[in-house]
Every structure is written in structure tokens, then in C-alpha cells.
Amino acid sequence: MATLHIRDIPDEVYAALVVRAQRERRSLNQQVIAELEQLPELKRREQRRALLGEILADIERNGERKLELAPEDLIREARDSR
């Protein structure tokens, strides 16, 4: 696992993290990790990974399927429906 050192954290941010960590009965380090994991950008990445895993598992179980439309046509259709 990687280590991250952060300097010059504003006092009010540090204090808020300490309060949240105490409320959640976590160490400050655990709280920071929990908060980082909740960032929308990281959550979306994990959701995409999970979806890709499901797709790959489906392909392994059922084999590849032919698409009725080419991928570019599917994208165009989705864009046009907005």
C-alpha cells in the first residue's frame, strides 16, 4: 500500500476530520481514507470496474454475442435520444 503525507492542512479542515473520526470511532488516518473513498470520481471508477467485471463474467458464462447494431450506431442512437 502507498503512503501519502499531506502538509499545510487548514486548521478547520483538520479539526473537522478529527471530529468526524471521533464520531465514527476511527483513527484520523482511517477517516481520511474513508472520506477519500467517497469522492464521486473514485466511486464512479469503482462502479465502472464492477460493471466491467460483470460484463466479462457474462461473456465467460455465455460466450460473446453479436450486436444487432454497430457500436457507433448505438452511440449515435443514444445521443440522438437526448
N, C-alpha and C positions, 0 to 999 in steps of 0.2 A: 504494500500500500504506500501511496505517496504521502509526503508530509508537506503541509502548507503553513508558512509563517506569515502573519499579517501584522503590519505596523501602522501606527498612527490612526487607530480606530477612534472615531469621535466618542467622547465620554458618554453621550446619551445613547449611542448605539450599543456600546459595551454594557452599560447599565441595563438596558432593555434585554439584552441577551442573558445577562446574569439572572434577572427576574424570571424570564421565561424558563431558563434551565432549572431554577429552583422550583418553580411551579410544576414542571414536568418531571421533577426528580431525576434530572440528568446532569452530567458534568457539562461544563461550558463547552468543551470540545464536542461532546455528543449533540448538544443543542445546535451548535453551528452546522454540523453535518446534517442534522435533521432539517434545518431551515434551508440549506443549500439544495437538498434533495427535493424540496417542494417548489423550487423555481420552475415556472412554466416551461422554460426551454429544456430543462433536464427531464421533466415529466413527459413532454412530447417525445423526446428521444427514446425514453424507455417504452412508451406506448408504441412507437414505430418498431422498436426491436421485438416487442411481444407480438405485434401483428405479423411481422416478417417470420417469426418463429412458427406462428400458427399456419401461415401460408406454406412454408417449407414442409411442415409436418403433414399438411393436407396433400401436398404433392407426393410425398413419400408413401402415404397411405393409398392414394387414389391414382397416382400417376399424373402426368401432365395432361392438360386439356387444351384443345384448340379453342381459340376465341372466335366468336362469330364475327366480331369486328376487329380491325387492326387497332393496336393501342392508340395510335394518333387519332383515329376516328372516335374512339371512346373519350379521349381527352377533349376533342373538339365538341362532341355532343354534350359533355358535362359543362364546358364553358358556355355553350350556347343556351343551356337551360337556366342560366343565372339571370 
